[in-house]
Amino acid sequence: MAKCTEKGVQITDCISDSGIPVPLNGSLVLTGVKYNCVMDANGKVSLHRDAAPQQIAVTKATTLSPVEILGPMFKNFGAMDVDNLLAPKTPEPVQQVAAAEQMMESPETTCDFEGENRKAGDVWVSDGIFTKKCTDDGATVILNCIVDDKTIINVDTELTLGKKTYKCYRKKTENRVYYEVRIN
């Protein structure tokens, strides 16, 4: 959200995916997602999304070895998004105020994963076992799991090769993808 001042437009908070305001330079946790609304030194405002820390219950060890990878998600609100937020909703008289000089990034959506900015549509391999993609919404999603140089398996799939069973699955309650290798 933003408000008009004599010095120009001042951004006061960011908006979460569900429409709830996140205070500028503050954070908010909603349904397992932590939102951070950050203004950097040059005035660029970014909304970062990441999985909220969860309590991990210790259970008895089994032969399964789940690997959990969930990177930070980043959405860059460009000039077009800000213009839409600031557009007047009703035809009321508008007071003309000199606009302050603004530095805006390109309106291109990006994903910030492990400190590297990825463009929407980019696909890459993470940790040698997951194929990931940056979506048009700025989220990082896992497309599939990698068994070896020639074999991939889709999420929610199990494959047995020789004495090993490979399993790539999503836990619906956690919305995370796990990769397991089990020796038969």
Protein Blocks (a to p, Z undefined) as FASTA:
>chain_A
ZZddfkbccdfbdcdfkopacdehiacdeehiacdddddfkopacddddddddddddddd
dfbdcddddddddddddfklmmmmmpcfbdcddddddddddddddfbdcddeehiacdeh
iacdehhlaccdddfkopacdfbdcfblmbccdehiacdehjbccdddddfklopacddd
ddZZ
